[in-house]
Amino acid sequence: MDQLIKQIEGYKKEIDEFSSTDAKAVEEFRIKWLGTKGIVKNLMSEMKNVPNERKKEFGQVMNDFKLFAENKYEALKQIAADSPLTTHHSPLTTHHSRLTSHDSRFTIHEKKDNDSIHTIFRRRRKHF
């Protein structure tokens, strides 16, 4: 169990040092640490190897570690959401009518979608 506690301390240091304003990197952080196959879940599964007299102590350590990782993720998520560098590629937040084909902020696929939409509307205007 002492080895697991040292491992958790190392993980805490790694989590604490992680920083990003990129939403994709923040999501990768969540998956790595808090996902169903993530590090926290794997450490939780080690509970079965802990002696019965130390399970309560280990459970508390694991609970603190999980909360630590969750709090870091929430903070990173908020920073990424507030960052002006964050781009949202959701169809609900992308206004195709305002896009231009030379706009470098958008991906090739979005430009193709934008061109297709403009073509469709140009065709419709001709018929009216």
C-alpha atoms as an extended CHARMM CRD file, in Angstrom:
* protein
*
       128  EXT
         1         1  MET       CA              0.0000000000        0.0000000000        0.0000000000  PROA      1               0.0000000000
         2         2  ASP       CA              2.8640000000        2.3890000000        0.7090000000  PROA      2               0.0000000000
         3         3  GLN       CA              3.9800000000        1.9510000000       -2.8830000000  PROA      3               0.0000000000
         4         4  LEU       CA              0.4900000000        2.9040000000       -4.0850000000  PROA      4               0.0000000000
         5         5  ILE       CA              0.5160000000        6.0110000000       -1.9000000000  PROA      5               0.0000000000
         6         6  LYS       CA              3.8950000000        7.0550000000       -3.3690000000  PROA      6               0.0000000000
         7         7  GLN       CA              2.5000000000        6.4300000000       -6.8360000000  PROA      7               0.0000000000
         8         8  ILE       CA             -0.5350000000        8.5940000000       -6.0380000000  PROA      8               0.0000000000
         9         9  GLU       CA              1.7290000000       11.3940000000       -4.8010000000  PROA      9               0.0000000000
        10        10  GLY       CA              3.6260000000       11.2400000000       -8.0980000000  PROA      10              0.0000000000
        11        11  TYR       CA              0.3530000000       11.3670000000       -9.9990000000  PROA      11              0.0000000000
        12        12  LYS       CA             -0.7870000000       14.3540000000       -7.9440000000  PROA      12              0.0000000000
        13        13  LYS       CA              2.3850000000       16.1800000000       -8.8840000000  PROA      13              0.0000000000
        14        14  GLU       CA              1.8110000000       15.3510000000      -12.5650000000  PROA      14              0.0000000000
        15        15  ILE       CA             -1.8020000000       16.5520000000      -12.3850000000  PROA      15              0.0000000000
        16        16  ASP       CA             -0.7930000000       19.7300000000      -10.5760000000  PROA      16              0.0000000000
        17        17  GLU       CA              1.8330000000       20.5630000000      -13.2080000000  PROA      17              0.0000000000
        18        18  PHE       CA             -0.5410000000       20.0010000000      -16.1440000000  PROA      18              0.0000000000
        19        19  SER       CA             -1.8490000000       23.1590000000      -17.7560000000  PROA      19              0.0000000000
        20        20  SER       CA             -3.6610000000       23.8300000000      -21.0040000000  PROA      20              0.0000000000
        21        21  THR       CA             -6.1890000000       26.2020000000      -22.5190000000  PROA      21              0.0000000000
        22        22  ASP       CA             -6.9080000000       23.8180000000      -25.3810000000  PROA      22              0.0000000000
        23        23  ALA       CA            -10.3070000000       22.1160000000      -25.0060000000  PROA      23              0.0000000000
        24        24  LYS       CA             -9.0510000000       18.9880000000      -26.7560000000  PROA      24              0.0000000000
        25        25  ALA       CA             -6.1000000000       18.6410000000      -24.3630000000  PROA      25              0.0000000000
        26        26  VAL       CA             -8.4480000000       19.1650000000      -21.4130000000  PROA      26              0.0000000000
        27        27  GLU       CA            -10.7070000000       16.3850000000      -22.6850000000  PROA      27              0.0000000000
        28        28  GLU       CA             -7.6770000000       14.1130000000      -23.1200000000  PROA      28              0.0000000000
        29        29  PHE       CA             -6.7590000000       14.9410000000      -19.4990000000  PROA      29              0.0000000000
        30        30  ARG       CA            -10.2410000000       13.8780000000      -18.3780000000  PROA      30              0.0000000000
        31        31  ILE       CA            -10.0520000000       10.6190000000      -20.2910000000  PROA      31              0.0000000000
        32        32  LYS       CA             -6.5470000000        9.8120000000      -19.0250000000  PROA      32              0.0000000000
        33        33  TRP       CA             -7.2890000000       10.4940000000      -15.3750000000  PROA      33              0.0000000000
        34        34  LEU       CA            -11.0630000000       10.1840000000      -14.8760000000  PROA      34              0.0000000000
        35        35  GLY       CA            -12.2520000000        7.9990000000      -17.7520000000  PROA      35              0.0000000000
        36        36  THR       CA            -13.5990000000        4.4730000000      -17.3100000000  PROA      36              0.0000000000
        37        37  LYS       CA            -10.1740000000        3.0760000000      -18.1840000000  PROA      37              0.0000000000
        38        38  GLY       CA             -8.3590000000        5.9750000000      -16.5780000000  PROA      38              0.0000000000
        39        39  ILE       CA             -5.7040000000        6.0610000000      -13.9190000000  PROA      39              0.0000000000
        40        40  VAL       CA             -8.0950000000        6.8580000000      -11.0560000000  PROA      40              0.0000000000
        41        41  LYS       CA            -10.3150000000        3.8600000000      -11.8640000000  PROA      41              0.0000000000
        42        42  ASN       CA             -7.2890000000        1.5930000000      -12.1860000000  PROA      42              0.0000000000
        43        43  LEU       CA             -6.0160000000        2.7050000000       -8.7790000000  PROA      43              0.0000000000
        44        44  MET       CA             -9.4710000000        2.1550000000       -7.2830000000  PROA      44              0.0000000000
        45        45  SER       CA             -9.3410000000       -1.4290000000       -8.4950000000  PROA      45              0.0000000000
        46        46  GLU       CA             -6.2100000000       -1.9070000000       -6.3610000000  PROA      46              0.0000000000
        47        47  MET       CA             -8.4240000000       -1.6810000000       -3.2740000000  PROA      47              0.0000000000
        48        48  LYS       CA             -8.8260000000       -5.4620000000       -3.4020000000  PROA      48              0.0000000000
        49        49  ASN       CA             -5.0720000000       -5.8660000000       -2.7870000000  PROA      49              0.0000000000
        50        50  VAL       CA             -5.0370000000       -3.6550000000        0.3040000000  PROA      50              0.0000000000
        51        51  PRO       CA             -5.1100000000       -5.4290000000        3.6770000000  PROA      51              0.0000000000
        52        52  ASN       CA             -8.4790000000       -5.1510000000        5.4480000000  PROA      52              0.0000000000
        53        53  GLU       CA             -7.0530000000       -3.1150000000        8.3390000000  PROA      53              0.0000000000
        54        54  ARG       CA             -5.8090000000       -0.4220000000        5.8970000000  PROA      54              0.0000000000
        55        55  LYS       CA             -8.7810000000       -0.2870000000        3.5130000000  PROA      55              0.0000000000
        56        56  LYS       CA            -10.3750000000        2.6940000000        5.2560000000  PROA      56              0.0000000000
        57        57  GLU       CA             -7.1220000000        4.6660000000        5.1040000000  PROA      57              0.0000000000
        58        58  PHE       CA             -6.5590000000        3.7540000000        1.4470000000  PROA      58              0.0000000000
        59        59  GLY       CA            -10.1780000000        4.5910000000        0.6270000000  PROA      59              0.0000000000
        60        60  GLN       CA             -9.7230000000        8.0770000000        2.0770000000  PROA      60              0.0000000000
        61        61  VAL       CA             -6.4740000000        8.5760000000        0.1520000000  PROA      61              0.0000000000
        62        62  MET       CA             -8.1930000000        7.4470000000       -3.0580000000  PROA      62              0.0000000000
        63        63  ASN       CA            -11.1870000000        9.6790000000       -2.4200000000  PROA      63              0.0000000000
        64        64  ASP       CA             -8.9180000000       12.6860000000       -1.9070000000  PROA      64              0.0000000000
        65        65  PHE       CA             -6.9900000000       11.8030000000       -5.0660000000  PROA      65              0.0000000000
        66        66  LYS       CA            -10.1670000000       11.4640000000       -7.1200000000  PROA      66              0.0000000000
        67        67  LEU       CA            -11.4640000000       14.8170000000       -5.8580000000  PROA      67              0.0000000000
        68        68  PHE       CA             -8.0770000000       16.3850000000       -6.6030000000  PROA      68              0.0000000000
        69        69  ALA       CA             -8.2080000000       15.1390000000      -10.2310000000  PROA      69              0.0000000000
        70        70  GLU       CA            -11.8630000000       16.1830000000      -10.6420000000  PROA      70              0.0000000000
        71        71  ASN       CA            -11.1920000000       19.6790000000       -9.2790000000  PROA      71              0.0000000000
        72        72  LYS       CA             -8.2050000000       20.0990000000      -11.5950000000  PROA      72              0.0000000000
        73        73  TYR       CA            -10.3330000000       18.9940000000      -14.5630000000  PROA      73              0.0000000000
        74        74  GLU       CA            -13.1100000000       21.4500000000      -13.6700000000  PROA      74              0.0000000000
        75        75  ALA       CA            -10.5690000000       24.2730000000      -13.3580000000  PROA      75              0.0000000000
        76        76  LEU       CA             -8.9760000000       23.3680000000      -16.7100000000  PROA      76              0.0000000000
        77        77  LYS       CA            -12.3960000000       23.1330000000      -18.3530000000  PROA      77              0.0000000000
        78        78  GLN       CA            -13.3020000000       26.6090000000      -17.0980000000  PROA      78              0.0000000000
        79        79  ILE       CA             -9.9820000000       28.0670000000      -18.2880000000  PROA      79              0.0000000000
        80        80  ALA       CA            -10.4190000000       26.4590000000      -21.7200000000  PROA      80              0.0000000000
        81        81  ALA       CA            -13.9800000000       27.7790000000      -21.9750000000  PROA      81              0.0000000000
        82        82  ASP       CA            -12.8460000000       31.3040000000      -21.0870000000  PROA      82              0.0000000000
        83        83  SER       CA             -9.8510000000       31.2310000000      -23.4290000000  PROA      83              0.0000000000
        84        84  PRO       CA            -10.1590000000       33.4000000000      -26.5600000000  PROA      84              0.0000000000
        85        85  LEU       CA             -8.0660000000       30.7920000000      -28.3990000000  PROA      85              0.0000000000
        86        86  THR       CA            -10.7350000000       28.1300000000      -27.9470000000  PROA      86              0.0000000000
        87        87  THR       CA            -12.6160000000       27.4930000000      -31.1510000000  PROA      87              0.0000000000
        88        88  HSD       CA            -15.9630000000       25.8120000000      -31.1410000000  PROA      88              0.0000000000
        89        89  HSD       CA            -16.6950000000       23.6100000000      -34.1250000000  PROA      89              0.0000000000
        90        90  SER       CA            -20.1990000000       22.6860000000      -33.0960000000  PROA      90              0.0000000000
        91        91  PRO       CA            -22.8210000000       23.0860000000      -35.8150000000  PROA      91              0.0000000000
        92        92  LEU       CA            -24.9350000000       24.9010000000      -33.2680000000  PROA      92              0.0000000000
        93        93  THR       CA            -22.3170000000       27.5950000000      -32.6490000000  PROA      93              0.0000000000
        94        94  THR       CA            -20.8970000000       27.9840000000      -36.1610000000  PROA      94              0.0000000000
        95        95  HSD       CA            -22.7190000000       30.5770000000      -38.2060000000  PROA      95              0.0000000000
        96        96  HSD       CA            -22.1930000000       29.5040000000      -41.7980000000  PROA      96              0.0000000000
        97        97  SER       CA            -23.7680000000       32.6540000000      -43.1780000000  PROA      97              0.0000000000
        98        98  ARG       CA            -20.9140000000       34.6990000000      -41.7330000000  PROA      98              0.0000000000
        99        99  LEU       CA            -18.0870000000       32.4720000000      -42.9550000000  PROA      99              0.0000000000
       100       100  THR       CA            -15.9670000000       33.2570000000      -45.9330000000  PROA      100             0.0000000000
       101       101  SER       CA            -14.0430000000       30.6640000000      -47.8810000000  PROA      101             0.0000000000
       102       102  HSD       CA            -10.7430000000       32.4370000000      -47.1580000000  PROA      102             0.0000000000
       103       103  ASP       CA            -11.2720000000       32.5610000000      -43.3910000000  PROA      103             0.0000000000
       104       104  SER       CA             -8.2700000000       30.7510000000      -41.8660000000  PROA      104             0.0000000000
       105       105  ARG       CA             -9.9680000000       30.0690000000      -38.5190000000  PROA      105             0.0000000000
       106       106  PHE       CA            -12.0310000000       27.2370000000      -39.9540000000  PROA      106             0.0000000000
       107       107  THR       CA            -11.1270000000       23.7740000000      -41.1460000000  PROA      107             0.0000000000
       108       108  ILE       CA            -11.2240000000       22.5940000000      -44.7390000000  PROA      108             0.0000000000
       109       109  HSD       CA            -14.4070000000       20.6430000000      -44.0230000000  PROA      109             0.0000000000
       110       110  GLU       CA            -16.1440000000       23.7070000000      -42.6430000000  PROA      110             0.0000000000
       111       111  LYS       CA            -15.0610000000       25.6840000000      -45.6980000000  PROA      111             0.0000000000
       112       112  LYS       CA            -16.4930000000       22.9920000000      -47.9660000000  PROA      112             0.0000000000
       113       113  ASP       CA            -19.7420000000       23.0220000000      -45.9770000000  PROA      113             0.0000000000
       114       114  ASN       CA            -19.8110000000       26.7950000000      -46.2010000000  PROA      114             0.0000000000
       115       115  ASP       CA            -19.2210000000       26.7390000000      -49.9680000000  PROA      115             0.0000000000
       116       116  SER       CA            -21.9730000000       24.1380000000      -50.3860000000  PROA      116             0.0000000000
       117       117  ILE       CA            -24.4240000000       26.2180000000      -48.3870000000  PROA      117             0.0000000000
       118       118  HSD       CA            -23.6210000000       29.3390000000      -50.3940000000  PROA      118             0.0000000000
       119       119  THR       CA            -24.0480000000       27.3920000000      -53.6350000000  PROA      119             0.0000000000
       120       120  ILE       CA            -27.4390000000       26.0730000000      -52.5440000000  PROA      120             0.0000000000
       121       121  PHE       CA            -28.6700000000       29.5430000000      -51.6100000000  PROA      121             0.0000000000
       122       122  ARG       CA            -27.3670000000       31.0360000000      -54.8540000000  PROA      122             0.0000000000
       123       123  ARG       CA            -29.3420000000       28.4040000000      -56.7620000000  PROA      123             0.0000000000
       124       124  ARG       CA            -32.4680000000       29.1180000000      -54.7580000000  PROA      124             0.0000000000
       125       125  ARG       CA            -32.1990000000       32.8660000000      -55.3990000000  PROA      125             0.0000000000
       126       126  LYS       CA            -32.1510000000       32.2790000000      -59.1530000000  PROA      126             0.0000000000
       127       127  HSD       CA            -35.4850000000       30.4800000000      -58.9710000000  PROA      127             0.0000000000
       128       128  PHE       CA            -37.2770000000       33.3060000000      -57.1800000000  PROA      128             0.0000000000
